[in-house]
Amino acid sequence: MTLVERFFKYVSFDTQSDELTGLTPSTPGQMIFAEYLKTELEAMGLEEISLDNYGYLFATLPANTDKKVPTIGFIAHMDTSPDMSGKHVSPRIVEKYDGKDILLCKEDRVILSPEMFPELLDHKGEDLIVTDGKTLLGADDKAGIAEILTAIAYLQAHPEIKHGKIRIGFNPDEEIGEGAHKFDVEKFGCDWAYTMDGGEVGELEFENFNAASAKVTFKGRNVHPGYAKHKMVNSIRIANQFISMFPRHESPEHTEGYEGFYHLIGVNGTVEQTTVSYIIRDHDRSKFENRKTEVEHLVRKINSEFGEGTATLELKDQYYNMREKIEPVMHIIDTAFAAMKAVGVEPKVRAIRGGTDGAQLSFKGLPCPNIFAGGLNFHGRYEFVPVQSMEKATKVIIKIAELVASK
């Protein structure tokens, strides 16, 4: 299969993850997709193929050199975001994009426009894979899977390119933050790895947010509103007061680059009880810890005003900035940087304003920076991926394998 054929096949599987099921994988479609990929790996003649009960699929391309070469891995996730339907994805290719609006869905007037998404113009003249305006596309991260397997097939067909042992890992549930939870690093057996899960061409990332979640529950007292004076305690109003205590401009819509934020992601309440949910993000570890301390402080202020026990906080760390684990082995970044330059891609080293499986894997003992997969506008109907970007990502994988062996 070609790169594009693989990608079109992969997005036909409905693999949305779901954080509410408490299962791994969180949805059955992910295991169905994993079983399909397992048959493809077998047909390719790869070795050490394993698919465990949690949906983690590993395989090996054996070394074709007698030199002692580090074992490296390439990883991608099989799930798609819960933010929008990934069922019945119907992709098409807009050939030689002309820089104008792209009509995705006529009946709903869904238009992919450079006015709204100016990054489209960076790909004028290229072949864009787009949605039909009713689902997400799934380039996050099925583009990564297609690129990895296409690169492996190329290496098999070109034995003159010497490489060491290469491990492949496909995992579930990255989109709900659990992709690395049951990833068996020891079984995977690599010196280091790369996740193929970035966006725009050239992205090379080894910094990400430190992340925590905060859930605050407010207790109220419901009384008939006609007789409520000095008796009713409206938990919704208390929650609203709490929300207003956060700095207005330290939110996603007002921050960029290395700026952290508090992000209100959910409010659910009645007079009797209201729950608010936040995610807390910052690249700097000390600022991250200060943000968590501030949330605790605001909860104490509410309890001081309305009575102890009015507000209760559940605060959980989710992942940390992988930079502290990558810096001691910066040669793996240098290798990726050199591979990009060698295939004509200008590296764009930047911090991820989000998380990645690579962050959690790095803290589990597998240094794992992130490389572009080529897609843009992830998690929604405006998602697209240029074919040429996927081809470049494939070339980077091949070149990394070659450079590691040559050193």
C-alpha positions in Angstrom: 0.0 0.0 0.0 1.1 3.6 -0.6 1.2 6.2 2.1 -2.1 7.7 1.1 -3.8 4.3 0.8 -2.7 3.4 4.3 -4.0 6.7 5.7 -7.4 6.4 3.9 -7.8 2.9 5.3 -6.8 3.8 8.8 -9.3 6.7 9.1 -12.1 4.4 8.2 -11.8 2.9 11.7 -13.8 4.7 14.4 -11.4 5.0 17.2 -12.6 7.9 19.4 -11.4 7.4 23.0 -13.8 8.1 25.9 -12.5 9.1 29.4 -15.7 8.0 31.0 -15.5 4.2 30.5 -12.6 3.5 32.8 -11.4 0.8 30.4 -8.2 0.3 28.4 -8.6 0.7 25.6 -11.5 3.0 26.4 -13.5 2.1 23.4 -13.8 -1.2 21.4 -13.0 0.5 18.0 -9.4 1.0 19.1 -8.9 -2.7 19.7 -10.5 -3.5 16.3 -8.1 -1.1 14.7 -5.2 -2.6 16.6 -6.1 -6.1 15.4 -6.2 -4.9 11.8 -2.8 -3.3 12.2 -1.4 -6.5 13.7 -2.4 -8.4 10.5 -0.7 -5.7 8.4 2.5 -6.0 10.5 2.4 -9.8 10.1 1.9 -9.4 6.3 5.0 -7.2 6.2 7.0 -9.9 7.8 8.0 -7.9 10.9 9.1 -9.8 14.0 8.3 -9.8 17.8 4.8 -8.7 17.1 2.6 -8.5 20.2 -0.8 -7.1 21.0 -1.8 -7.1 24.7 -5.2 -7.0 26.3 -4.9 -3.3 26.7 -4.5 -2.6 23.0 -0.7 -1.9 23.0 0.7 -3.2 19.7 4.5 -3.6 19.3 6.7 -5.0 16.5 10.3 -5.1 15.3 12.2 -4.5 12.1 15.4 -6.4 12.7 18.8 -4.7 12.2 20.4 -5.3 8.8 24.0 -4.4 10.0 26.5 -6.2 12.1 27.5 -2.9 13.8 26.5 -2.3 17.4 23.7 0.2 16.9 21.2 1.6 19.5 17.7 0.3 19.4 15.3 3.1 18.5 11.5 3.2 18.4 8.8 5.1 16.6 5.4 5.5 18.3 2.0 6.8 17.3 -1.5 6.6 18.9 -4.5 4.8 17.5 -7.3 6.8 19.1 -8.9 10.1 17.9 -10.2 12.9 19.9 -13.5 12.7 21.8 -14.1 16.3 20.8 -15.8 15.4 17.5 -17.1 12.3 15.8 -14.6 10.0 14.1 -17.3 7.7 12.7 -17.8 7.4 8.9 -14.9 9.7 8.1 -15.1 10.5 4.4 -11.8 12.1 3.3 -11.0 13.5 -0.1 -7.9 15.0 -1.7 -7.9 18.6 -2.9 -5.2 18.4 -5.6 -2.8 21.3 -6.1 -4.6 23.6 -3.7 -5.2 27.0 -5.3 -5.3 29.1 -2.1 -9.0 29.7 -2.2 -11.9 28.6 0.1 -12.5 24.8 0.2 -16.2 23.8 0.5 -16.3 20.9 2.8 -20.0 20.4 3.2 -22.5 22.2 0.9 -25.6 21.5 3.0 -24.2 22.8 6.2 -22.1 25.5 4.5 -18.9 24.3 6.1 -15.9 26.1 4.5 -12.2 25.6 5.1 -11.0 29.2 4.4 -7.6 30.8 4.5 -9.2 33.8 6.0 -9.9 31.8 9.2 -7.0 29.4 8.8 -4.1 31.4 7.2 -1.8 28.4 7.5 -3.6 26.9 4.5 -1.7 29.3 2.3 1.6 27.7 3.4 0.5 24.7 1.4 -0.6 26.3 -1.8 0.1 24.0 -4.7 0.1 20.9 -2.5 -2.4 18.1 -2.3 -4.6 18.5 0.8 -6.6 15.7 2.5 -9.7 17.2 4.0 -12.9 16.1 5.7 -16.5 16.2 4.4 -17.2 18.8 7.1 -19.1 16.3 9.3 -16.3 14.6 11.2 -12.7 15.1 12.2 -10.1 13.6 9.9 -8.0 11.6 12.2 -4.6 12.7 11.0 -4.0 13.0 14.7 -2.5 10.4 14.8 -3.3 8.1 12.0 -1.0 10.1 9.8 1.8 9.1 12.2 0.9 5.5 11.9 0.8 5.6 8.1 4.2 7.4 8.0 5.9 4.9 10.3 4.7 1.8 8.4 5.4 3.4 5.1 9.0 4.2 6.3 9.4 0.6 7.6 8.2 -0.8 4.2 10.7 1.4 2.4 13.6 0.2 4.6 12.6 -3.4 3.9 12.6 -2.7 0.2 16.0 -0.9 0.3 18.4 -3.1 2.3 21.3 -0.9 1.1 20.1 1.6 3.8 21.8 0.2 6.9 19.9 0.5 10.2 19.8 -1.0 13.7 16.9 -2.7 15.4 13.8 -0.6 15.1 10.8 -1.0 17.4 7.3 0.2 16.5 4.7 1.0 19.1 1.0 1.9 18.6 -1.0 2.7 21.7 -4.6 3.6 22.6 -6.1 6.5 24.6 -3.5 9.3 24.0 -6.3 11.8 23.6 -7.6 11.2 27.1 -4.2 11.4 28.6 -3.8 7.7 29.2 -1.7 6.6 26.2 1.4 5.9 28.2 -0.2 4.5 31.4 0.0 0.9 30.5 2.9 1.2 28.0 5.4 -1.5 28.9 8.7 0.4 28.4 10.8 -2.6 29.5 9.1 -4.8 27.0 9.4 -2.2 24.2 13.2 -2.3 24.8 14.5 0.8 23.2 17.4 3.2 24.0 15.1 6.0 22.9 12.1 6.7 20.7 10.2 9.3 18.8 6.5 10.0 18.8 5.2 10.9 15.4 2.4 13.1 16.7 3.3 16.7 15.9 1.6 19.1 13.6 3.2 21.4 11.0 6.2 20.3 8.9 9.4 20.7 10.8 8.1 20.6 14.3 10.5 19.0 16.7 9.4 19.1 20.3 11.0 18.1 23.6 9.3 20.6 25.9 5.7 20.4 27.0 3.4 21.7 29.7 3.4 20.5 33.2 -0.2 19.5 33.7 -2.7 19.1 36.5 -6.5 18.8 36.9 -8.6 20.6 39.5 -12.1 19.7 40.4 -13.9 21.8 43.0 -17.2 20.8 44.5 -19.4 23.5 46.2 -22.1 22.6 48.7 -25.2 24.7 49.0 -28.5 24.6 50.8 -31.8 24.6 48.8 -34.8 26.3 50.4 -38.1 27.4 48.7 -37.2 30.7 47.1 -40.2 32.4 48.6 -38.8 31.8 52.1 -35.1 31.7 51.4 -33.9 34.9 53.1 -30.8 34.1 55.3 -31.4 30.4 54.7 -30.6 29.5 51.1 -27.0 28.9 50.1 -26.8 28.9 46.3 -23.8 26.8 45.3 -24.0 28.1 41.7 -23.4 31.6 42.9 -20.5 30.5 45.1 -19.0 28.7 42.2 -19.4 31.8 40.1 -17.6 33.9 42.7 -14.8 31.3 42.8 -14.4 31.4 39.0 -14.2 35.2 39.0 -11.3 35.1 41.4 -9.0 33.7 38.8 -6.8 36.2 36.8 -8.8 36.9 33.6 -5.9 37.0 31.2 -4.2 33.7 32.4 -6.5 31.6 30.3 -5.9 29.8 27.0 -7.5 32.5 24.9 -5.1 35.1 26.2 -1.8 33.2 26.3 0.8 31.9 23.9 4.4 30.5 23.8 5.7 29.7 27.3 2.8 31.4 29.1 0.8 29.1 31.4 -2.9 29.2 32.2 -5.9 28.1 34.2 -8.6 26.7 31.9 -12.2 26.3 33.0 -13.4 23.2 31.1 -16.7 22.4 32.9 -19.4 23.7 35.1 -22.3 21.4 36.4 -24.6 22.5 39.1 -27.8 23.1 41.0 -28.5 25.3 44.0 -27.6 22.3 46.2 -24.3 21.3 44.6 -22.1 22.7 41.8 -18.8 21.3 40.4 -16.3 23.2 38.4 -13.4 21.6 36.5 -10.1 23.2 35.5 -6.9 22.1 33.9 -3.7 23.9 35.0 -0.8 24.3 32.6 2.7 25.8 32.7 6.1 24.9 31.2 8.0 26.2 34.2 7.9 23.7 37.1 8.0 26.3 39.8 5.3 28.4 38.2 3.2 25.2 37.8 3.5 24.5 41.5 2.6 28.1 42.3 -0.5 27.7 40.2 -1.6 24.7 42.1 -0.9 26.5 45.4 -3.1 29.4 44.2 -6.0 27.1 43.5 -5.7 25.7 47.0 -5.6 29.3 48.4 -8.8 30.3 46.5 -10.6 27.3 47.9 -9.5 28.3 51.4 -10.9 31.8 50.8 -14.3 30.4 49.8 -14.4 28.2 52.9 -13.3 31.2 55.1 -16.2 33.2 53.8 -19.0 30.6 53.5 -17.9 28.0 56.1 -15.5 25.1 56.2 -16.5 22.3 53.9 -18.4 24.6 51.5 -15.7 23.9 48.8 -13.7 20.7 48.4 -10.8 20.3 46.0 -9.5 17.3 44.1 -6.1 18.3 42.6 -4.2 15.7 40.5 -1.0 16.0 38.6 -1.3 14.6 35.0 2.1 14.8 33.4 5.4 16.9 33.5 7.6 18.7 31.1 9.8 16.1 29.4 12.6 18.6 28.9 14.3 17.6 32.2 14.5 14.0 30.9 15.6 14.9 27.4 18.4 17.4 28.2 20.8 14.7 29.4 20.5 12.9 26.1 20.3 15.8 23.7 22.1 13.8 21.0 18.6 12.3 20.2 17.4 15.8 19.3 20.6 16.5 17.3 19.9 13.3 15.3 16.3 14.3 14.5 17.5 17.8 13.7 20.1 16.5 11.3 17.7 14.1 9.7 15.2 16.9 8.9 18.0 19.1 7.4 19.2 16.1 5.3 15.8 15.6 3.7 15.1 19.3 3.1 13.0 20.1 6.1 13.7 23.2 8.2 13.5 22.1 11.9 11.2 24.2 14.0 12.1 23.5 17.6 9.3 24.7 19.9 7.5 23.9 23.1 4.3 22.0 23.0 1.4 23.9 24.4 -0.1 20.6 25.5 1.0 17.1 26.3 2.2 14.1 24.5 2.7 10.4 25.2 6.4 11.1 24.9 6.3 13.2 28.1 4.9 10.4 30.2 7.2 7.8 28.5 10.2 10.0 29.2 9.4 9.9 32.9 9.0 6.2 32.7 12.6 5.8 31.4 12.1 6.1 27.6 13.4 9.4 26.3 10.8 10.3 23.7 10.7 13.7 21.9 8.0 14.5 19.4 8.2 14.9 15.6 5.7 16.4 13.2 3.2 14.2 11.5 2.0 17.0 9.2 -1.7 17.5 10.1 -3.3 20.8 11.1 -6.5 22.0 12.9 -6.7 18.8 14.9 -9.9 17.6 16.7 -12.5 19.1 14.4 -14.1 19.3 11.0 -11.5 21.7 9.7 -8.7 19.2 10.2 -6.5 18.6 7.1 -3.1 17.1 6.2 -1.0 17.8 3.1 0.1 14.7 1.4 3.6 16.3 0.9 3.9 16.8 4.6 3.2 13.2 5.3 5.8 12.2 2.7 8.4 14.5 4.4 7.7 12.9 7.8 8.2 9.5 6.3 11.6 10.6 4.9 12.6 11.9 8.3 11.9 8.5 9.9 14.0 6.7 7.3 16.9 9.2 7.7 16.9 9.0 11.5 17.3 5.2 11.2 20.1 5.7 8.7 21.9 8.3 10.8 21.7 6.3 14.0 23.4 3.3 12.2 26.0 5.5 10.6 27.2 6.9 13.9 
